[in-house]
Amino acid sequence: MKKRLTAVLLAVLAVFTFVPVASASGPAQLNDIRTGKHDRFERIVLDMTGLPSNFQSREATEVTNCGSGNPVAVPGAEILESVFHYAATYDENFNPTYTGPRNFVPQGLVNVKGIAITCDFEATLGIAVGYNDPNSWHKVFTLTNPDRVVIDVYSS
């Protein structure tokens, strides 16, 4: 009986020891935004610590800041807006992890004309990518080792 009670107490202690550590890690953190040009597509890479829990993407005619509702200007004829859940530009203590520009024209790309952070509120991170070719298609996916979100914009 004593061994069983000790085992149960150790199991309960283990749960209370490890659960706070896991929840203290906070949302995935954006560290950098990189871009690159390839033969048939242009790539936007969001370097992260951790990965978003999930995400959605859509084509939009305009985008707004999720907190204020104010329009966010993004150069380009078309806009791809992606929203990443449980992701932010800051750590669990609200220290910034991404200090780069929040709205910029990437250098060296032809189709992609602008990238903007449209949301960074309550662990929801929004990224808008403006591009010119209306026949473009896109792919959004995650990679690990290191953690990153990739947005590819293909040209026709």
N, C-alpha and C positions, 0 to 999 in steps of 0.2 A: 504494500500500500504506500509506504514511504517513497519508494522508487518511482511509483506512478505519479504521486503528487509532485515530486521534484521534476519529473519530465514535463508535466503539464505547466508548472510554473516557469520552467525554462522556455517552453514554447510560447507562452504568453509574453514573457520578457523579450523574446526574439521579435515578436510581432511589433511590440511597442518600441523597440529599439530601431528597427529597420524602416517602418512606415514613415516616420517623420523625415528621415534622411531622404527617402525617395521623393516625397512631396516637396521638400525644400529646394530641389533642383530647379524648380520653376519652368517657365516656358522655354522653347527653343530660342536661341539668341542669334540674331543676325550680326555677323562680324564684318562682312565686306560684300560689295557687289562688283563682280568682274564681267567683262564682255569679251567676245572674240568672234572673228569672222572665219567661216569655213566655206567650202566650195558651194554648197547649195543652201546654207542656212547661217543665221547669226545666233549666237548663244549668249544668254545672260545667266550668270552663275551667282546664286546667293550662298555665300559661305556661312555656315551655321555651326553653332554648338548645340547638338541635338537636332531633332527634326520636328516639324509641325505634326500635330495629331491627325489632321486631314486638311484638304484644301479643295477649292472650287475655282474654275476659270470660266470667263465668258468674254465675248466680244461686246464692246460698249461704244456708244457714240460720244459719251462724255463721262468723266469720273468726278466724284466729289470726295472731300475729306470726310471720313466716317465720324469724326468727333464734332466738327463745326457745321458740316453740310455745305461748306463753301466749295465752289468749283476748283479743280486742280487742272491747270493747263498742261497738256502733254502733247508735244509736237508729233505730227504724223496724221495721215488720212484715216487710219484705223487704230483702235486701242484694244489691247488684250488686258483685262483686269483679272488678277488672281488674288484670292483671299486665303491666307494661311492661318489656321486656328491653332491656338496655344503656341504662338510665336511672337517675338517682340524684338525691339532694338535696344533692350536693356536687360540687366540681370535681375535676379530675385530681390536685390536691394535697391533697385531702380538706378543703378549705375549704367551709363550708356555703354553698349558693346559695339554699336555702329555709330561712327562719328563722321561718316562721309556725307556727300550731298544728298538731299532728299528729293531733288528734282534736277535732272541733268541731261545733257545731250552726250551720248557715248561717242567717243572718238574712234575713227577707223571703220565704222559700220556704214553700210549703204542703205539698207532697208529700214533698220531700227533707227528711229529719229529721237526718241526720248524715253526716259525711265523715271518714274516718280513713286515715292512712298505715299500712298493715299490713306493708309490707316495704320496706326500704331497705338491701339487703345484696348485695354482690358484683354491683353494677350491675343489680339487679332491684328495681323499684319497684312496690309494690302499693298500690292505692287502693280502699277500700270505700266505697260510697254506700248509706246506709240510707234507705228510703222507705216510705210507708204504703200506697199504693194497690196491692193485689195484682194488679190488671189492667193495671198500667203496663207499657209496653215501653220499650226503651232502644236508643240508638245510640251507638257509640263510634267516633270517627274523628279523623284528624289534619288540621291546616291549616298552611300556611306563610305567611311574610311578615306577621307574625312567626310563629315556630314555636309550635304549641300542640296539645294533645290536648283534645278536646271530648267530654264525656259528657252526652248528652241523656236525660232521664227524662220520658217522655210520660205524661199522665194520661188515664184513660178518660173 
